[in-house]
Amino acid sequence: MLSGLGIFILANLATVWAPNFAIALVARAVAGLGAAIYAPTANGSALTGFGFSLVYPGFGVEAVRRVPAQSRGLAMGEGFAISHQATNEAQSTVAELTRNRAFSLDPVALPGARARQPA
């Protein structure tokens, strides 16, 4: 499990230092794999990580095109920082709401848990 966290962290660092979009895309896919290893019981974590690896760099490309060439690295860094912050805030909010029983994720989590049970 800790190896997954290590992969996730290193892949995110590689995303920050990626010299081009292709390498950033591969790094995001590897980060998704690391997240799946770290939290194998999370429903769709690999699919979510892969989806993020495609969506966020795509947004970044559009944002970076509109920025002067000398500021593009800063724009990419800010874009990734904002996307990570939004993801973290959403996870924290859902965790808090489910812990206080404001709502339940059972309709989402139970089908996946049943599918993983041995026959």
JOTAVEN-V571024 format. One record per residue. N is the residue number from 1. RES is the residue in one letter. PHI is phi in degrees with one decimal (none if undefined). D_FIRST is the distance of its C-alpha to the first C-alpha in whole Angstrom. Layout:
N/RES/PHI/D_FIRST ; N/RES/PHI/D_FIRST
This chain:
1/M/none/0 ; 2/L/-68.2/4 ; 3/S/-64.3/5 ; 4/G/-62.7/5 ; 5/L/-64.8/7 ; 6/G/-62.7/9 ; 7/I/-61.4/10 ; 8/F/-59.4/11 ; 9/I/-64.6/13 ; 10/L/-64.3/15 ; 11/A/-66.5/16 ; 12/N/-67.5/17 ; 13/L/-65.3/19 ; 14/A/-62.8/20 ; 15/T/-63.5/21 ; 16/V/-63.2/23 ; 17/W/-93.9/25 ; 18/A/-63.9/26 ; 19/P/-79.4/29 ; 20/N/-149.6/30 ; 21/F/-65.0/29 ; 22/A/-61.3/27 ; 23/I/-69.4/25 ; 24/A/-62.8/24 ; 25/L/-64.4/23 ; 26/V/-64.6/21 ; 27/A/-62.2/19 ; 28/R/-67.3/19 ; 29/A/-65.1/18 ; 30/V/-66.2/15 ; 31/A/-61.9/14 ; 32/G/-62.7/14 ; 33/L/-63.5/12 ; 34/G/-61.0/9 ; 35/A/-64.6/9 ; 36/A/-67.2/9 ; 37/I/-69.9/6 ; 38/Y/-67.8/5 ; 39/A/-127.2/7 ; 40/P/-66.9/9 ; 41/T/-87.3/11 ; 42/A/-72.9/13 ; 43/N/-62.6/16 ; 44/G/69.8/17 ; 45/S/-63.8/14 ; 46/A/-67.3/14 ; 47/L/-64.8/18 ; 48/T/-63.5/18 ; 49/G/-60.4/16 ; 50/F/-66.2/19 ; 51/G/-61.9/22 ; 52/F/-63.6/21 ; 53/S/-64.2/21 ; 54/L/-92.2/24 ; 55/V/-75.1/26 ; 56/Y/-63.6/25 ; 57/P/-63.6/26 ; 58/G/-62.3/29 ; 59/F/-63.6/30 ; 60/G/-62.7/30 ; 61/V/-60.2/32 ; 62/E/-64.3/35 ; 63/A/-67.3/35 ; 64/V/-68.3/35 ; 65/R/-61.4/38 ; 66/R/-93.0/40 ; 67/V/-107.5/39 ; 68/P/-58.4/41 ; 69/A/-55.5/40 ; 70/Q/-72.4/40 ; 71/S/-111.6/37 ; 72/R/-67.6/35 ; 73/G/-62.4/32 ; 74/L/-63.7/32 ; 75/A/-63.6/33 ; 76/M/-64.2/29 ; 77/G/-61.5/28 ; 78/E/-66.2/29 ; 79/G/-62.7/28 ; 80/F/-67.1/25 ; 81/A/-62.8/24 ; 82/I/-66.2/26 ; 83/S/-65.7/24 ; 84/H/-67.1/21 ; 85/Q/-62.9/23 ; 86/A/-63.0/24 ; 87/T/-62.7/21 ; 88/N/-63.8/19 ; 89/E/-64.9/23 ; 90/A/-64.0/23 ; 91/Q/-63.3/19 ; 92/S/-63.4/20 ; 93/T/-65.4/24 ; 94/V/-63.3/22 ; 95/A/-61.2/20 ; 96/E/-66.4/23 ; 97/L/-65.7/26 ; 98/T/-73.9/24 ; 99/R/-67.3/23 ; 100/N/-88.5/27 ; 101/R/61.4/28 ; 102/A/-67.2/30 ; 103/F/-156.7/28 ; 104/S/-116.9/26 ; 105/L/-97.7/23 ; 106/D/-55.8/24 ; 107/P/-60.5/26 ; 108/V/-89.1/23 ; 109/A/-81.6/20 ; 110/L/-64.4/22 ; 111/P/-59.6/23 ; 112/G/-66.9/20 ; 113/A/-65.6/19 ; 114/R/-66.1/22 ; 115/A/-68.8/21 ; 116/R/-87.0/18 ; 117/Q/-70.3/20 ; 118/P/-67.0/21 ; 119/A/-72.3/25
